[in-house]
Amino acid sequence: MAEPVTTVGTTVPSQQGGVFPPFDTGTYPSQLLWLAVTFAVLFVVLWRVAGPRIGGVIGERKARIANDLGTAEKHRKEAESAEESYQSALASARSRAQKVTEENRKQVMDDVEKSKAAAEAEAQETTAKAEARIAAMRQEAARHVTIAAQDAAAAIVVRLIGDTISPQEAEAAVKALGA
């Protein structure tokens, strides 16, 4: 699809006998006069009105900056002293914590030793009671074995010989063989 063609027309300004006024050499003296008057008025306004205000603002800013720098330096020194006191407090707290930890460790070790000693004493007591029961059981078992041996000896005699023997005789025979 073709685009429509447009043409731009140019117009030539008409020459109406004049030069651009700022470039007109006939008006130079009045332009210079008004330039000097405007410059003088602006100079006086800046010198008498704006200058002192700007100077006052600059002075005020300098004073505020100096004050802020002084305050900042004071705060920096306070922060440094606070940091030093913090570090000393931290070191003191660490020292106390180590002492408390060491005391707790010693107390725990003492408690462990006491518990260990109590457990060993209880174990020894239990062992002694168990050994006493075992000894009693051995004696009881030996007595039962002796009685069984006496009964067996009496039964053997009855069967082999056909005679009956007294329990005292069977006991004497078993003791003679055991000795």
C-alpha positions in Angstrom: 0.0 0.0 0.0 1.4 3.3 -1.0 1.8 6.2 1.4 0.2 9.5 0.6 2.6 12.1 -0.5 2.7 15.4 1.3 4.6 18.4 0.4 5.8 21.0 2.8 5.6 24.5 1.6 8.1 27.1 2.6 7.4 30.8 2.8 9.9 33.5 2.3 9.6 36.4 4.8 8.8 39.6 3.2 11.3 42.3 3.3 9.5 45.1 5.0 12.5 47.4 5.4 13.7 46.5 8.9 16.5 44.9 10.7 16.2 42.9 13.8 16.1 45.6 16.5 19.0 44.3 18.7 21.2 44.3 15.6 20.2 47.8 14.5 23.3 50.0 14.9 21.2 53.0 15.5 19.9 51.7 18.8 23.3 50.8 20.2 23.7 53.8 22.5 20.3 53.4 24.1 20.9 49.6 24.5 24.2 50.3 26.2 22.6 52.8 28.5 19.8 50.4 29.6 22.4 47.7 30.0 24.4 49.9 32.4 21.3 51.0 34.3 20.0 47.3 34.6 23.4 46.1 35.6 23.7 48.9 38.3 20.2 48.1 39.7 20.9 44.4 39.8 24.3 45.1 41.3 22.8 47.2 44.1 20.0 44.8 44.7 22.5 41.9 45.0 24.9 43.9 47.0 22.5 45.4 49.5 19.7 42.8 49.7 20.7 39.3 48.4 24.4 39.5 49.4 23.8 39.9 53.1 21.1 37.2 53.1 23.4 34.8 51.2 26.2 35.7 53.6 24.0 35.2 56.6 22.8 31.8 55.3 26.4 30.7 54.6 27.5 31.9 58.0 24.6 30.1 59.6 25.5 26.9 57.8 29.1 27.2 58.7 28.1 27.7 62.4 25.7 24.8 62.2 28.3 22.5 60.5 30.9 23.5 63.1 28.3 22.8 65.9 27.4 19.5 64.3 31.1 18.5 64.0 31.6 19.3 67.6 28.6 17.3 68.6 29.7 14.4 66.4 33.2 14.5 68.0 31.6 14.4 71.5 29.3 11.5 70.5 32.3 9.7 69.0 34.2 10.0 72.2 31.2 8.9 74.2 30.8 5.9 71.9 34.5 5.0 72.3 34.2 5.2 76.1 31.0 3.1 75.9 32.7 0.5 73.7 35.6 0.4 76.2 33.2 -0.1 79.1 31.3 -2.7 77.1 34.5 -4.6 76.3 35.6 -4.5 80.0 32.1 -5.7 81.1 32.2 -8.4 78.4 35.6 -9.6 79.6 34.4 -9.6 83.2 31.3 -11.5 82.3 33.4 -14.1 80.4 35.6 -14.5 83.4 32.7 -14.9 85.7 31.1 -17.4 83.3 34.3 -19.4 83.2 34.5 -19.5 87.0 30.8 -20.5 87.2 31.4 -23.2 84.6 34.4 -24.5 86.4 32.5 -24.6 89.7 29.6 -26.4 88.1 32.0 -28.9 86.5 33.6 -29.5 89.8 30.3 -29.9 91.6 29.0 -32.3 88.9 32.2 -34.3 89.1 31.9 -34.4 92.9 28.3 -35.5 92.5 29.3 -38.2 90.1 32.0 -39.4 92.4 29.6 -39.5 95.3 27.0 -41.4 93.2 29.7 -43.7 92.0 30.9 -44.4 95.5 27.3 -45.0 96.7 26.7 -47.3 93.8 29.9 -49.2 94.5 29.0 -49.5 98.2 25.5 -50.7 97.3 26.9 -53.2 94.8 29.4 -54.5 97.4 26.5 -54.8 99.9 24.4 -56.6 97.4 27.3 -58.8 96.4 28.0 -59.7 100.0 24.3 -60.6 100.6 24.3 -62.6 97.4 27.4 -64.5 98.4 25.9 -65.2 101.8 22.7 -66.6 100.2 24.9 -68.6 97.8 26.9 -70.0 100.7 23.6 -70.8 102.6 22.3 -72.5 99.4 25.5 -74.5 99.1 25.3 -75.7 102.7 21.6 -76.5 102.1 22.5 -78.3 98.9 25.3 -80.2 100.6 23.0 -81.2 103.4 20.4 -82.4 100.8 23.2 -84.3 99.0 24.3 -85.9 102.3 20.7 -86.9 103.1 20.3 -88.3 99.6 23.6 -90.2 99.9 22.5 -91.6 103.3 19.1 -92.7 101.8 21.0 -94.2 98.8 23.4 -96.0 101.1 20.6 -97.5 103.1 18.7 -98.5 100.0 21.9 -100.1 98.5 22.5 -102.1 101.7 18.9 -103.3 101.8 19.1 -104.4 98.2 22.5 -106.0 98.3 22.4 -107.6 101.7 18.8 -107.4 102.6 19.6 -105.8 106.1 18.2 -102.6 107.2 20.6 -100.0 108.7 19.8 -97.1 110.9 20.1 -93.5 109.7 23.0 -93.0 112.1 24.9 -95.9 110.5 24.2 -94.6 107.0 25.4 -91.1 108.1 28.6 -92.5 109.5 29.2 -94.5 106.2 28.7 -91.4 104.1 30.9 -89.3 106.3 33.6 -91.9 106.1 33.5 -91.9 102.3 33.4 -88.0 102.1 36.4 -87.6 104.4 
